[in-house]
Amino acid sequence: MNVFDYFFEQSKGLDKNFVLGPKEQVSYDEVYHTSLKLASYLNKKIGINKNVLVVSENSVFFVIAYLSVLKSGNVCIPINPALEDKLRNQIINESKPELAFVSKRYRRAFTEFEPEIIDNSDISTVISEIDFDEGHQSGNFDDNTLAEIIYTSGSTGEQKGVMIAHKNIIANTESILQYLKLSNNDIIEVVMPFYYCYGLSLLHTHLRVGGSVVLNNSFIFLGSVINDLKKYKCTGFSGVPSHFQILLRKSKDFKSMEFPSLRYVTQAGGKLHDAFIDEFTEAFPDIKFFVMYGQTEATARLTYLEPDVLKSKLGSIGKGIPGVDLKIVNNDLEEVNIGEEGEIIAKGDNIMKGYYNDPELSGKTILNGWLFTGDNAKRDSDGYFFITGRKKEIVKVAGVRISPKEIEDVIVRHPLVIDCRIRAEKEDILGEQLVATIYISVDSKAHITEKDIKEHCIMHLSKKKVPTIIRFETALPFNSSGKRSV
């Protein structure tokens, strides 16, 4: 089954809005029929199995573009609109998209893009030019067909295109719905971008059950998020650790407020410190708190910790979601005993097809159907998993995966810098912050400042990748063989 048909199997005839919010609203009927017509246009224009970019903030435009690509049998590549030119061009050069949906506010960055671009204002014109026959879209469909490529940082810190099939999305959506028990009465406040697999999973689940989503692209304005939760009677909220930390520590009134409609919250995208979980559950004892763990390579979700055991298993990522098997193995790929540490591996219909144009890394990451997550963990006698560390040289700040190597490579371009080390340190609000230890000569100390380094970074990196703390050192970190010792 095409995942589009799966999404709308029960919800296409609903007489209600799918997207809610102060800026945009759209009905199920309009989303369904506009997406179908746009899918027909894509089939006529580029055929099937072609790559299509979607570059947009969370919006009705994104939703319709994304769904139309899936329905057309082409491959959707949603990317961060704020991606640096270099990284965006790398994706374009590798994936060679036949067409791009680009929000008007970001179209300027695509002046040299040669294939057709469709922006917000073009859709009505485009779909009016085609003869639409809803029936021709039906028929047999191989659900192992590639649906989307989600670009993320791989184990080396370089961008990797995670290939997700239609069946992967269907399997992961079904699993999430089983443990969250969502219905057409559910309304979720969406603050995470749809180019991120966690954000996409919210879109998928609520389409499937006939629920609604409230789009908020301005989490920095906490008042707007809190107002949305109340005004639209949201039953769910999902966030990465920094979202919860900011709500709990930056808002003076949040913990004293009442949210009578809010039934549950989910948290993933990195570990939220136990203190914040305690703080939230003490303030809102009637709201179910789901801790989750996953990866883009697993179409978002691998485990969940049920709220009923949150207190007794605090710090755990829970057990495998329905349909997913988990094991912990040692370096010899042997399953370890209870309480022993090893790498957590996973198997299920949600596991990606592999990395785009990288069969070598795909073969190292998926062995005999098992996804090797790169995360070390232990399992207790009750079958609950606890992450103990990360094998991959990646850090997470505010839920965003960042390669230290990428930042180091930028900083050492500064003419006065000899070497640099990037690491993440704990911080009260974001959970982790980037710290740069920069090695310079004694003679350079009077000629370089923290401001110089940050300005240098801003020229080459997105804001989230600019180190918060800069420290200068003159003792070079090399051992006797000339290798880096830190």
N, C-alpha and C positions, 0 to 999 in steps of 0.2 A: 504493500500500500504506500502511495505517496504520502509523506508526512502532512502535507496540506490537507488531504482528504481525511486523514486521521484527526487533525485538529478540529475540523468542522463537521465531523461525522454526526455529532449530536447538537452542535451549537449554531449551525448556519442559519437556522430559521428563527433564532431568538429575536424578540422584539425589545431590544435593550442596547445600550451603549457598551462597547468594549473598552474604549479609551475614555477616561474621565479626567477632569482637571480644569483649572482656571483658564488655560490657554487653548486647549484643543479637546474636542469630543468627537467621537465617530461611532456609528452603530455597527453591529455585527453584519447587517445586510450590506452596508457600504463597503466594509473591509472585504467581505467575501466576494462580492461581484466585481469590485474594482480590481482586486488581486487577480481574479480569473481573467478579466479582460486584458490586463497588463501581461499576464502569462501568455495569452494568445499572441500578443504583439511580440513578445520575446521569441516565441517559437517561429513566427514569421520572419523576424529580423535576423536571428542568429542560430536558430535550430535548437539542438539540445546538447547537453554535456559540455557547455562552454562556461568559462569563468566570468562572473559578473561582480564588480565591486559595489558595495553599498557603504557610502560615507555620509554619516548623518548623526546628529544628536538624537536622543530618544524622541520620537515624534510619530504622528500618523504616517508621515512620508516614509519613515524607516519601516514601520510595520507593513505597509502595503508593498513597498519595494522588496523587502525580505521574503514575504509570503509569495509574491508573484514569481520570484526566481525559483523558489522551491517547487512550486506547482508546475513551472515550465519544464522541469527536468534538467535545468541548468544548475550551476554550482555557485552558491552565494559566498562572497568573501567580505564580511563586515569588518571594517577597520576603524581604528581610533581617528576621528577627524583632526585631532591635535598632534598626530604623529609627526616627528621630524621629517623634513624633506627626504633625507637620506634613507630612512627606514621605509617611508612610503614608496619611494622609487624602487627600493629593493623588492618590495612585494609586487609592484606593478611589473617590473622586469622579469621576475620569476614566474608569476601567474599568467601574464599576458592576457588580461581581461578583454573580452570582446565588446563590453559595454560597461558603463558605470552610472549608478544612481548617486548623485551628489547633491546634498542640501545646498540651497542657494548661498548660504552664509559661508560655505567652504569651497565654492566653485572656483574662486580666484586661484587656488592652489593647483588647479588642473588645467591651466591655460595651455600647457604643452601636451596634454593628453589627447591622442589622436582618435581613438574610437568614440562612438557616440556617448554623450552625457545627457542624462535626463535629470532635471531638478524638479523642485516642488511645483513650479508653475507649468511644467510640461505634461504632466500626467493626463489631465483632462483632454488635451489636444491629441496626445498619443492614442488613447483608448477610443477616441471618437473616430479615428481613421481606419479602424479594423472592423471587419465583419465577424461578429462573435457567435460561436456555436458552443454552448456549454457542454454538449454531448461529446464533442470530439476530444475533450480532455480526459474522458473516462477510459476504462479498460485495464488490462493487466499492467502491473508496474513492479519492477524488481526493487524491493526495498533495500537491497545492498548497494543501490546506486548512490554515488557521492552526492551529498546534499549541500555541504558547506566546508569551507576551509577557514579555521580560526587560527590566526597567527598569534603565537605566544613565544616566550623564551624557553629554549630547550636546555639541556644539561650543560651546554657550552656557553650559554648566555646569548647565543645568536638566535635570530628569529626563526621559528619553525612553524610550518603550516600544518596544523592538525586536521587530518581528513576525517570528517564525520559523515556517516551514511544516514539515509532516511531511517533505517531500522535502529541505529544508535539513538537517535532522538526519540523515537517512539518508545524504546525500551526504558530509557532514563526517565522520560515523562511519566510512564506508567508506574515505575518504582516510586517516584516522588509522590505521586498522587495517592499511592497506597498508604504511606505512613503519615502524610499530612492531612489526609481525608478531606480534600478540597471539594467544594460543590459550586453550583452556579450562583450561590449567595455570597461567595468570597470576593473581596475587593482588596487588592494589594497596592501599597505605596511603593513605587519603583524609583529608587535613587541610584541604582547601578546601571551603567551603560549597557546597551544591547550588543555591543561588539565584544563584550565579556561573557563567557559561557554561563556564569552565575546569573547575570541579567537576562540572558536569553531563556534560561530555564523558567524564569517567572512568566515570560511571554508565552512559552509553550504550555505550561500547566494550566494557566487561566484561560487560554483559548480552548483547550481540550474540554474543560468542565463547564465552559460558558460563564466564567466569572468576568471580572473587570479589572483594569489596571489604571492607576493614577500616576501619571508621568511627572516627575519632579527632577529637573536638571540642575537644581540650585541647592544642594544639601548644605552648602556653606551658610545659607540663610535658614537657620534652625527654625525660626518662627514659621516659615512657609511649610516645612515638613510637619510640624506639630499641628498647624492649621488644617493641612490636608487630612491627617489622620482623624481629626475630629469632624471636619466638614463633610467628607465623603464616607464617613463611617467605615473606615478601613478595618478589615478583619485580620490582615496580615501585614508584616513588615519584614524585609530581609536586608541584611547588611554585612559588611566585612567588619573586623574588629574596630577600626577607627570610627565607624558610624556610631557604634554603641558607646565608645569611650567619649566621643564628642557630645552625644546626647546626655550622657550621665554627668560629665564634668564641665562642659561648657555652657550648658543651659541651667540657669538658676532654678527654674520652676518645673522642669520636666518630671522629676521624680515625685513631685507633689500633685501632679495632674491626674485626671481620670480619663481613661480611654475605654468606655463601656463596650465598644464594638470590637476592640482589638482582641482577637482570640489567640493568636500565636505570633512568634517571631522566629526567624531562622538566622543563624550566623555561620558563615564559612569564610574562605579566603584568607586563612591564617588562624593562628591560635589567639583567642581572646583570653587575657589573663583571668584566672579564677576569681580574683577580687571583683572584677567588673560583672561577671556572671552572678556572683552573690549579691552585688549591689542592685542589679536589675531585678532579680527574682524576689528580693526582699521588698523592693518598691512596688512590684507588680506581681504578687503571688498567684493571681488568677490567670495570668497570661502564660501560655505554654512556651517554653524556651527550648528550641531545637538546635543543638550543636551539630554541625555537619563537616564533612571532609570530602574533598574531591579534587579532580584535575580536569583541565580541558581535554586531555587524552581519554577521559572517561565520560565525555559529554556532560561534564559538570559534577556528577555526584557519585561517591563511592560508599560513604558510611553516614549514619546518623545516630545520635544519642537521644533516646526517648526522654521526654521531660520527667517522667515518673521516677527515673533513676539518676536525674541530674545531680542531686546532692550526694548520693552514695558513690557515684562514679565520676565525680568532678575531675576534669582534666582529661577525660577519655574522649575519643572521637566516635565512640560507640561501636556498633556492629555493621556488617555489610547491609546495604539497602536490599530490598527484595530483588531477586534475580542476579545478585552479585556474590561470587565466592571470593573469600580473602584468605591469604596464607602469609606467614612470615618465614622467610628462608635465609639461610646463611650464604656465604660466598660460594659454597659448593652446590647451591640450589636445593639443599635439603631443608625440609621443614623443621623449625626449631621447637623446643619444648616450651611449655607455659613459663612465662617470666623471663625467657631468654630474648635477647635483642637480635634483630635481623631486618632485612628489607621487606616491606609490605608489598605484596603483589596481588593482582586482582584479575578476575575473569568474569565475563558476562557479555550480553548482547549490546551493552552500552560502550564497549571498548572500541576506540577509533580503528579505522582501517590502516593507519600508519601516518608517517610524515610525508608531506608533499615533496616529490622530487628528491627524496632522501631514503632510498631503500636500505642503505647501510645502517643508519640510525634507527630506522623502523625495526630492522632485524635484531638490534641490540635491546630495544625497548619492549618489544612484544616477542615472547618465546613460547611456542606451543599454545598460543592463545592467551597467555598470561601477560598482563601489563606490569612491568617493573617500574614502580612509582618513583624510585630514587629516595624514598623516605624510610628512615629506620623506625621501628616500633617494637612494642612488646604486647603480649596478650595475657590477660589474667585468667584465673580459673573459671570465671563466668563467661569468658568469650569476648570480653570487651578489649578494644585496642587502644593503646596509648602511644602517640608519636613521641620518639625520644630524640630525634634529630633529622637533619636533611643531608643526604649524600650529594645532592646537586649544589653546585656553587651559585646559588641564587638566593637573594634576600627578598623579603616582602615588606613593603612600607605602605600602610593604608590600603592593604589588600592588593597592591600592584607588585607584580614580580619584576625584579630589577637585577640586571647583571652587573656585579661590581666591576668586572673586567671592562665593560663598555665605558663606564665612568672613568676608570683609571686611564684608559686609552686616550680619553679627551684631555684629562688634566696634565698628563705627561707631555702633551703638545706645547704647553706653556714653556717658553724658552728658559725660564729660571728653575724649572722643576726637574729633579733628577729621577725621582721615583714617587709612587703614590700607592697607598693601600686604602681600600674602601671596605667598611664593614657596617653592620647595623647594630645600634645600641638601643636598649630599652628607653622608652620615653612615655610619660604619663598619658598623653592624649592619643598619639598615633600608634602607640604600642612599640614601634621601632622608628628610629630616625637614622638617616645616613650620616656617617662620620668619615671624613677624609683625613688621613694622616699623610702629610706631604713632606717629602724629603728634599731639602735644598742645601746648598753650600753655605758655609758661615758668611761668606761675602755677600750672599744674596738676601740675608735677613732684613736688611734695611730697605730693600727695593721691591718687596712683594708683600701684599696684605691679603687678609681674608676676602675683602671686597674684590680684589683683582681676580682671585680664583673663582668666586661666584659669578662675576661678570663673564669670565672666560667660559664657564660651564653653560651659562644661559645662552650663549651664542651657538652652542652645539647640541644642547640637550633639552628635553622637555623639563618643565618646572619640577615635576615630581622626582627627577633624577639628579637635581642639584643638591649636593650635601648640605645638611643643616649646620653641621659643626665642622670647622676647618682647624686642624692642628698642624703646626710646623715642627719638623725635627731636622737635626743636622747629622745625626748618627745614622749612616746608611745601613739598611737591613740586608746585608749580604754576608754569606758565610765564606769560609776559606776557599771554597771551590768556585766562588763567584755567583752561586745561585742565591735567589731571593730566600731569606730565612724567615719571612712572615707571610 
